[in-house]
């Protein structure tokens, strides 16, 4: 009877060991992701028209590498949110002028109000009375 | 013999060194007197002009004359863009200096917007060029001049710009068939100090757009541009062929633009039942 119990115990250890590997991998990924996310206290969403006041095309590259506060950009709407959000996992910016090809820019700031992450998506069509859905990836700010 | 050496030592001390000594003794008025009226004067060595402006600013701040101190800092920074006060100065001095440095850096980055020539008033006459410089809201300048020349001449014409809500506008009448236009700016700060943004040797190229569209940056949706008085800054010097105080092209641009906007708004309101419903954006975030 004892040898059978010993074998069962060893089998249980062996099975448990094989399941630990992927679990460790997942934990590591979550840890890297959370460094930026866990430091984020505020999120500002800015919605820009596709062209600036001089009729120059606005791109994510120009926003991410330049000054988003440049008054030549036509800011359709902006809103600041606490992070993490009180409810749900998304933010809604309302009262945005209906425009095609809008550019959505997001910055994430830490408790010291420093920008620690940025994300951007261009070519968003905003229709009157409708809500456009955008999924953004926030990358660490350089 | 001893008095001779004493006189020699006193004579060896420059006005700036003397002012520094007086400042360290909290004799601020005397320090200013030692510096004289100007740090560019004959009594101040060229190598000591920066130190002169610095001591002057320090003494003026100590006497509560901050506007004059700011002017001294402005002169110091314009002449020495890398000037630094060091770490051992009061937060008040550091703040005033940093503010001056930041504003001058912003002024130094001013540039002429791309030019869209207007419509020529007759044959053999070049179309006027509306010149525009956008000044950031947190920067104050008292005056702004554009010095502009073309390849056909080495002589720069000076165009005085006028402010319209942070946008400085002026009008340049180029020679016939202008080519390779170049410019530099001279801004006068509120302290009265001039900042040269470039000079004749380092002049920048003027970007001239091919299409004569929107010659004065006219935006009929902005109320200040809809007022004829606001356009007065762009008047040409000769008052010969004006309509309502404006050059014909500007007048008809205002009239045509206004009519187009009214028509557009009416058509839009009628077709949309007067609705101008905004939309919304829902943003979902993933952190990398």
Interface residues (C-beta under 8 A of the other chain):
Chain A: X33 X34 X36 X37 X40 X43 X45 X47 X53 X54 X71 X72 X77 X89 X90 X91 X92 X93 X94 X95 X96 X97 X98 X102 X104 X106 X108 X117 X119 X124 X126 X127 X128 X129 X130 X131 X132 X133 X134 X135 X136 X137 X138 X139 X140
Chain B: X113 X114 X134 X136 X137 X219 X275 X276 X277 X278 X279 X280 X281 X282 X283 X284 X285 X286 X287 X288
